[in-house]
Amino acid sequence: MSLPDRKQEEVRRMLDGPHPVVPPDLAARAAEHGRQLLARRRVVRAAVWVVLLAAAVAFAAWAVVAQPWVVPPTDTTPPLDGW
C-alpha cells in the first residue's frame, strides 16, 4: 500500500466512524461571535478615524501658529557697519 492509498484509507475510516454531536446552540453562538467581531471592528475603525481627525486638526493648528511657509529673517550674516 503506497502513501496516498494509506492516507485515503485513514480518511475513509474517520468518515465512516461515529460523527461527533454538534451542540444545538452552535449556530446562535457563532452568530453572536460574528456580531461581536463586527462591533469591535466598527469601534476600532471609528477610533482610528477620530485619531486621524485629531491629528489633522493638531497639524492645522500648528501650521497656523508656526507658519512654516514664511521665510525666516536672515540673521545669519553679520551686519556690514563701517564700510
Phi, psi and omega per residue, in radians:
M1 nan 2.180 -3.113
S2 -1.439 3.050 -3.070
L3 -1.094 -0.844 3.118
P4 -1.094 -0.616 3.121
D5 -1.142 -0.702 -3.132
R6 -1.141 -0.715 3.116
K7 -1.135 -0.714 3.116
Q8 -1.106 -0.708 3.119
E9 -1.119 -0.706 3.109
E10 -1.102 -0.734 3.127
V11 -1.134 -0.736 3.128
R12 -1.102 -0.702 3.112
R13 -1.136 -0.694 3.126
M14 -1.167 -0.676 -3.130
L15 -1.286 -0.508 3.140
D16 -1.379 -0.336 -3.090
G17 -1.277 -3.077 -3.130
P18 -1.193 2.407 3.140
H19 -1.520 2.487 -3.129
P20 -1.210 2.663 3.138
V21 -1.380 2.278 3.125
V22 -1.583 2.282 3.121
P23 -1.053 2.471 -3.088
P24 -1.182 -0.409 -3.123
D25 -1.745 0.345 -3.097
L26 -1.096 -0.767 -3.123
A27 -1.131 -0.720 3.139
A28 -1.149 -0.708 3.115
R29 -1.156 -0.692 3.121
A30 -1.145 -0.718 3.119
A31 -1.138 -0.710 3.113
E32 -1.132 -0.715 3.107
H33 -1.098 -0.724 3.094
G34 -1.107 -0.713 3.093
R35 -1.099 -0.701 3.117
Q36 -1.130 -0.718 3.108
L37 -1.106 -0.749 3.121
L38 -1.135 -0.711 3.123
A39 -1.129 -0.756 3.118
R40 -1.093 -0.744 3.123
R41 -1.112 -0.675 3.113
R42 -1.126 -0.732 3.127
V43 -1.147 -0.758 3.134
V44 -1.108 -0.737 3.139
R45 -1.106 -0.723 3.110
A46 -1.132 -0.698 3.117
A47 -1.117 -0.695 3.110
V48 -1.121 -0.729 3.109
W49 -1.119 -0.677 3.112
V50 -1.126 -0.749 3.128
V51 -1.120 -0.745 3.112
L52 -1.109 -0.717 3.109
L53 -1.134 -0.745 3.107
A54 -1.101 -0.683 3.104
A55 -1.132 -0.704 3.116
A56 -1.144 -0.717 3.113
V57 -1.155 -0.742 3.111
A58 -1.107 -0.710 3.101
F59 -1.127 -0.747 3.123
A60 -1.115 -0.729 3.113
A61 -1.110 -0.751 3.101
W62 -1.085 -0.743 -3.116
A63 -1.126 -0.640 3.126
V64 -1.189 -0.698 -3.099
V65 -1.328 -0.816 -3.035
A66 -1.423 -0.476 -3.089
Q67 0.820 1.160 -3.078
P68 -1.216 -0.177 -3.137
W69 -1.466 -0.239 3.136
V70 -1.435 2.358 3.132
V71 -1.290 2.250 -3.141
P72 -1.191 2.683 3.119
P73 -1.127 2.650 -3.090
T74 -1.532 1.566 3.094
D75 -1.801 0.255 -3.036
T76 -1.585 -0.333 -3.122
T77 -1.722 2.559 3.126
P78 -1.274 2.685 3.097
P79 -1.153 2.592 -3.096
L80 -1.770 1.233 3.103
D81 -1.662 2.560 3.066
G82 1.513 0.352 3.109
W83 -1.521 nan nan
